Amino acid sequence: MAPSHRAKKPVERFNPETDKGGSKRVTTTYSFANQFVYGRVLDAACGRGVGSDILAHGCEEVVAVDNSTEAINYAKKHYEDIKFICDDILEFLSSCKDRFDCVVAMEAIEHFDDDLGFVRLVYELLPREGVFVFSVPYLEKLGRNPFHKHFYYSKDKLIPYLKGFKYEFYYYKDATIYGELVEFLKTLKKKSGLGSLVVVTKKV
């Protein structure tokens, strides 16, 4: 029996019409993810669907899930050929019987009470060799964002979450993806604001 994953619903969402910094992050991280995903893809906690639309240009089919009626209605109005579903993503994963080759979850797991439980549900959903790409804020301090339930994500913190996956870590800052931590850290010294960890995994 799957554990209970009911949690307070996250309300923080990127608005493509007002948040230009968020637009750069979404465009960069989803375009990066598009190099690895294929086939039938689940965009978990998709928000207003900007990233889902990017994924749709390189995949067979995209199904995008978010628990905000407003966000899903916006997505349906602006993006075609994507199946948008309004549902709690944890409940969707717990009961999902569909086949997905890949799952993408950008800036999502920090909102859930049971972030590890979310990762394990994705693992259970994916077939062998299935791909899971996700991002989290890098070393975000406690209380910096009132919508987040988890903080201080780092490579060392995330590795125990990834049992059963092969994985590679990348770093995002200012519309750039870095493959090396040392280069990424140089940007944090020069510019204000936090970056993100982007994790590319494959189920083994």
Secondary structure, DSSP 8 states (H G I E B T S, - for coil): ---------------TTT-HHHHHHHHHHHHHHTTT--SEEEEET-TTSHHHHHHHTTSSEEEEEES-HHHHHHHHHH--S-EEEES-HHHHHHH--S--SEEEEET-GGGSTTHHHHHHHHHHHS-TT-EEEEEEESS--TTSSTT-S-----HHHHGGGGTTEEEEEEEEETTEEESSHHHHHHHHHHS-S--EEEEEEEE-
